[in-house]
Every structure is written in C-alpha cells, then in structure tokens.
C-alpha cells in the first residue's frame, strides 16, 4: 500500500521520535524524486543528443566547406575575394567552437571536471550583474524589459558564473522573441520558504522550442541561393539552448518548467518558470 508523504500532518504526531523519523523520510523522498527527475531529463537529453548535435552543427560546417570550395576551385574573381571567403570560413569555425563549448559545459559538470561552485549569493547582486547588459540589449531592440523584485535582500545558493550565464541566455531568448513579435519582457522574482522563483513573461511561443531538426530545415531553406553571399550568423537553436539551461539549473539544485500560455486569447504571451534553492 502506497502512502502519500506530502499529505502527512506532522503537527498531529505526538511522538517526537516518530515525527523526526517521518520528517527524515519525507526529506529523503523529496531528494530521491529530484534525482529521479534529473536522471530522466539527462537520459532524454542523451538519447537525442547525437541527432540534435549533428543537425545543429551541420549548418556552420556546410558554410565552412562551401567557402573553402569557392577558393579551392578558383571560383573567386580575385585574391581579395578569396581572402574574404577565408575570413568568412574562419568566422564560422570560431562560431562552431563556441557552440561546441556550450554543449560540452554540461558534460564537464556531470563528469566532475567543472563541479559547480555552490555558495551564498545575493539575489540583488545576481540580478544587477544580469540586468545591466540585458536592459541595454532590450533598448537596442526596442523591447520593453521590466524587473519585479519582491525581496532584494534574499540570498540564494548557486554558482555565480553559471547562473549569470543561464539568466542572460534565457533573457536573450525572450528579448529576441519580443523583438520579432513586438511584445514586452518581464522578469519577476518571488521568495518562497526554501527557494526563489523566477517567472519570465515574454512572447516565447511553442514553435520557438520546436525540434532542432525542424528549426534547421527552416534555417537552411531560408539561406541564400547565391553561394557568394556572406554566411549567416550560426547559433544554437532555441530548443537546444532551453534544454541546456534546463539541465544546468537542475545540476545547480533548482528546477525549470516549459513555457506555458498565460491567456488563450493572447497565445504569444507565455511564462517560463524556474527556481533556485535559498541559502541556509
């Protein structure tokens, strides 16, 4: 017979030893649940990893090969044009290295080569580091960005550098969607007993997080027909960026939900909710 541990009222248990044992069991149960969800998420990520990466990296690789092909087959008009295409190929190669570094970060953390440096961090200090560059980016894209912070003095337990990178990436996704759909971006922080919740309201939609294969197919279809046009800017798809951030947040002891539509009458307005543990 299964027992719903969350439904147990500890205040009604008179025996202090029994109450302490049940509290420990509940804590262990919650810890097991968190590790189970994390393991399932990692298994899902790894099962699709090869297919996702092969499609994500095919585009910059094709650009590098195409640029070199023009030079090797003497299809350029002069030496200056050859130099331009070599520069384009080098730019795509550097971008490819950056993409690989982003993908390998999770593997380094899991393997213990880059263990998270969990330490107390002021929420106000974290958001100050994040929001200054984000506000500038939002202003440049004519996107309204608002931060709502209920309790600035709260302290969270996290890896400072990793969390700054995660927050900036998620906000950049939201601002990019706001720029394309003429919508506002709002980040709200709410303090709970054991964690701090972040609610990111933006114009992120379900098609922003479609399968990377579909994303790449659309990307390739929209690429230039003229091989001599400059190469596009290669980026990881929003879907893979969200999944990587999701794994990183969970490795930091937090959690994240997929974006949900807040109002069916406004399907472009969604909320992405994630949280981090408070420092004890």
Secondary structure, 3 states (H helix, E strand, C coil): CCCCHHHCCHHHCCCHHHHHHHHHHHHHHHHHHHHHHHHHHHHHHHHCHHHHHHHHHHHHHHHHHHHHHHHHCCCCCCHHHHHHHHHHHHHHHHHHHHHHHHHHHHHHHHCCCCCCCCEEEEHHHHHHHHHHHHHHHHHHCCCCEEEEECCCCCEEEECHHHHHHHHHHHHHHHHHHHHHHCCCEEEEEEECCCEEEEEEEECCCHHHHCCHHHHHHHHHHCCCCCCCCCCCCCCCCHHHHHHHHHHHHHHCCCEECCCEEEECCEEEEEEEEEEEEECC
